[in-house]
Amino acid sequence: MKSPDIFGKARGSLADLACRLVFLGYLGLIGSALADEPVGIAAELPWLDVKHEGRMVRIQREQDNFNQIDPDFAMTSRPCPPYCVQPMQLAPGVETIGELDVLGYLKGNAEGNASVLVIDSRDPEWLQRSGIIPGAINIPWTRLHANHTDAESIADILSLQFGASRDGVLWNFEHARVLAFYCNGPWCGQSPTNIKQLMALGYPAHKLKWYRGGMQAWKSLGLTTVAWGKVKVGK
């Protein structure tokens, strides 16, 4: 019986290992090159300067090509309920929007158009953990929910922040602002709850927008956030 060629196999294994190392080194060189590639928001939009708490903040994508999403938004299997997948269309007439739509509203705000508000519906704990989209304001979902606050407080938000007015016991939303809500992502029910509550009060569906992807999608694209209560000034 022929003896096994131990040394031949060893030489083959070493040659295979050498090829693998060369290939990995090649990938490393490619990776190093890619790490320096610019990351714009869109082909003609490298960044966007917006106003946040009275100061200019630059929204751009993280420039490290190997940056990864925050662990808080990497989880795939939160218990449902309550963290169930939301539908693509929340309610008839309510438009589901994406990142470029949100940026368009924020750009309008920066240019003096106050007809649209971008609203972060999340509890303050989440803002402390992950920050807020520059130019958005925080109205925790509980402040617009009748089970968590009083009717007069909701009325103050409707009139003082949203621009609605009262006709006796009814609300007039003719001159009310367009509201674009978001929360943590497609599994988050905070902004959907606010939108449904406002519709129950008579807020027109066409004046309600929903950024379904929320902070999870925003973070997955490496877009700028600012720490809650702090502002990073754009260059």
VENSULBEL-V766462 format. One record per residue. N is the residue number from 0. RES is the residue in one small letter. SS is DSSP state (alpha for helix, beta for strand, coil for the rest). PSI is psi in whole degrees, 0 to 359 (NA if undefined). OMEGA is omega in whole degrees, -180 to 180 (* if undefined). Layout:
BEGIN
N	RES	SS	PSI	OMEGA
N	RES	SS	PSI	OMEGA
END
This chain:
BEGIN
0	m	coil	138	-176
1	k	coil	134	-180
2	s	coil	143	178
3	p	coil	141	-179
4	d	coil	82	-177
5	i	alpha	315	-176
6	f	alpha	326	178
7	g	alpha	317	178
8	k	alpha	320	180
9	a	alpha	317	179
10	r	alpha	321	178
11	g	alpha	320	180
12	s	alpha	318	179
13	l	alpha	319	179
14	a	alpha	319	179
15	d	alpha	318	179
16	l	alpha	318	180
17	a	alpha	318	178
18	c	alpha	318	-180
19	r	alpha	318	-180
20	l	alpha	320	178
21	v	alpha	318	-180
22	f	alpha	316	179
23	l	alpha	322	176
24	g	alpha	321	177
25	y	alpha	316	177
26	l	alpha	323	178
27	g	alpha	320	178
28	l	alpha	318	178
29	i	alpha	315	-179
30	g	alpha	319	179
31	s	alpha	321	179
32	a	alpha	316	-179
33	l	alpha	331	-178
34	a	coil	339	-179
35	d	coil	3	-178
36	e	coil	135	180
37	p	coil	150	-179
38	v	coil	101	177
39	g	coil	172	176
40	i	coil	313	175
41	a	beta	172	-174
42	a	coil	322	-178
43	e	coil	17	-178
44	l	beta	87	-179
45	p	coil	326	179
46	w	coil	175	178
47	l	beta	128	176
48	d	beta	126	-179
49	v	beta	167	177
50	k	beta	134	176
51	h	beta	118	-178
52	e	coil	42	175
53	g	coil	1	-178
54	r	beta	158	-178
55	m	beta	134	177
56	v	beta	138	179
57	r	beta	121	173
58	i	beta	124	175
59	q	coil	170	178
60	r	beta	150	176
61	e	coil	130	-174
62	q	coil	350	176
63	d	coil	114	-177
64	n	coil	346	-180
65	f	coil	14	177
66	n	coil	145	180
67	q	coil	158	-177
68	i	coil	150	177
69	d	coil	142	-180
70	p	alpha	327	180
71	d	alpha	332	-176
72	f	alpha	11	177
73	a	coil	347	-180
74	m	coil	136	-177
75	t	coil	346	-167
76	s	coil	54	173
77	r	coil	146	-177
78	p	coil	137	176
79	c	coil	122	-2
80	p	coil	161	9
81	p	coil	350	-172
82	y	coil	64	-177
83	c	coil	154	179
84	v	coil	127	-180
85	q	coil	151	178
86	p	coil	162	179
87	m	coil	320	175
88	q	coil	118	-174
89	l	coil	317	-179
90	a	coil	154	179
91	p	coil	128	178
92	g	coil	345	178
93	v	coil	119	-177
94	e	beta	132	172
95	t	beta	127	-173
96	i	beta	167	180
97	g	coil	189	-174
98	e	alpha	318	-178
99	l	alpha	329	175
100	d	alpha	315	178
101	v	alpha	314	179
102	l	alpha	323	178
103	g	alpha	318	177
104	y	alpha	318	-179
105	l	alpha	323	176
106	k	alpha	316	177
107	g	alpha	318	177
108	n	alpha	316	-179
109	a	alpha	334	180
110	e	coil	7	174
111	g	coil	4	178
112	n	coil	108	-176
113	a	coil	17	-175
114	s	coil	348	-179
115	v	beta	136	173
116	l	beta	133	171
117	v	beta	123	-170
118	i	beta	126	172
119	d	beta	115	-174
120	s	coil	2	-170
121	r	coil	157	173
122	d	coil	150	-178
123	p	alpha	330	180
124	e	alpha	319	180
125	w	alpha	325	178
126	l	alpha	323	178
127	q	alpha	330	-179
128	r	alpha	321	-170
129	s	alpha	0	180
130	g	coil	190	-176
131	i	beta	153	175
132	i	coil	128	-180
133	p	coil	131	-179
134	g	coil	343	177
135	a	coil	159	172
136	i	beta	153	179
137	n	beta	121	169
138	i	coil	97	-178
139	p	coil	141	-174
140	w	alpha	330	-179
141	t	alpha	336	-178
142	r	alpha	349	178
143	l	alpha	14	-176
144	h	coil	124	-174
145	a	coil	336	179
146	n	coil	351	-175
147	h	coil	351	179
148	t	coil	172	-177
149	d	coil	161	-175
150	a	alpha	324	-178
151	e	alpha	325	178
152	s	alpha	320	176
153	i	alpha	319	179
154	a	alpha	322	179
155	d	alpha	318	179
156	i	alpha	317	-180
157	l	alpha	318	-176
158	s	alpha	314	-173
159	l	alpha	327	-177
160	q	alpha	326	-176
161	f	coil	346	176
162	g	coil	15	176
163	a	coil	162	179
164	s	beta	163	-178
165	r	beta	137	169
166	d	beta	87	-175
167	g	coil	239	179
168	v	coil	352	-178
169	l	beta	160	178
170	w	beta	143	175
171	n	beta	119	-176
172	f	coil	17	-177
173	e	coil	318	-178
174	h	coil	16	179
175	a	coil	154	-179
176	r	coil	159	167
177	v	beta	134	-177
178	l	beta	125	177
179	a	beta	111	-175
180	f	beta	148	169
181	y	beta	162	172
182	c	coil	231	-171
183	n	coil	338	-178
184	g	coil	189	-176
185	p	coil	347	180
186	w	coil	4	-173
187	c	coil	134	-178
188	g	coil	6	-174
189	q	alpha	308	179
190	s	alpha	322	175
191	p	alpha	323	179
192	t	alpha	316	179
193	n	alpha	315	-178
194	i	alpha	316	180
195	k	alpha	323	178
196	q	alpha	317	180
197	l	alpha	322	177
198	m	alpha	324	178
199	a	alpha	334	178
200	l	coil	353	179
201	g	coil	2	179
202	y	coil	130	-176
203	p	coil	135	-178
204	a	alpha	324	-177
205	h	alpha	349	176
206	k	alpha	10	179
207	l	beta	125	179
208	k	beta	151	-178
209	w	beta	115	174
210	y	beta	90	-173
211	r	coil	320	-178
212	g	coil	328	175
213	g	alpha	208	-174
214	m	alpha	330	179
215	q	alpha	314	179
216	a	alpha	320	179
217	w	alpha	314	180
218	k	alpha	324	-178
219	s	alpha	338	177
220	l	coil	2	178
221	g	coil	24	-178
222	l	beta	153	-175
223	t	coil	137	165
224	t	coil	162	174
225	v	beta	146	179
226	a	coil	143	-178
227	w	coil	123	-179
228	g	coil	359	179
229	k	coil	153	-180
230	v	coil	131	172
231	k	coil	122	-175
232	v	coil	131	179
233	g	coil	155	180
234	k	coil	NA	*
END
